[in-house]
């Protein structure tokens, strides 16, 4: 792999990491409970 390609892949990974949605503990719990109940949220 070339240095350029490695650098580009790292840049893409960094951008994805920074733009990822952060869920609060409350949102995570709600999502898990809905999944256990068989509900879908859309």
C-alpha positions as CSV (number, residue, x, y, z in Angstrom):
1,X,0.0,0.0,0.0
2,X,1.3,3.4,-0.8
3,X,1.6,6.1,1.8
4,X,-0.9,8.3,0.0
5,X,-3.5,5.5,0.1
6,X,-2.9,4.9,3.8
7,X,-3.2,8.6,4.5
8,X,-6.5,8.9,2.5
9,X,-8.0,5.9,4.4
10,X,-6.9,7.3,7.7
11,X,-8.5,10.7,6.8
12,X,-11.8,9.0,5.8
13,X,-11.8,7.0,9.1
14,X,-11.2,10.2,11.1
15,X,-14.0,12.0,9.4
16,X,-16.4,9.1,9.9
17,X,-15.4,9.0,13.6
18,X,-16.0,12.8,14.1
19,X,-19.4,12.8,12.2
20,X,-20.8,9.7,14.0
21,X,-24.0,10.4,16.0
22,X,-23.5,10.2,19.7
23,X,-26.5,8.7,21.5
24,X,-27.3,9.5,25.2
25,X,-27.7,6.7,27.7
26,X,-31.4,7.4,27.7
27,X,-31.7,6.9,23.9
28,X,-29.7,3.7,24.1
29,X,-31.9,2.2,26.8
30,X,-35.0,3.2,24.9
31,X,-33.7,1.6,21.8
32,X,-32.9,-1.7,23.6
33,X,-36.3,-1.8,25.3
34,X,-38.1,-1.2,22.0
35,X,-36.1,-4.0,20.4
36,X,-36.9,-6.4,23.3
37,X,-40.6,-5.5,22.9
38,X,-40.4,-6.1,19.2
39,X,-41.3,-2.5,18.3
40,X,-39.7,-0.6,15.5
41,X,-38.8,3.0,15.5
42,X,-38.8,4.9,12.3
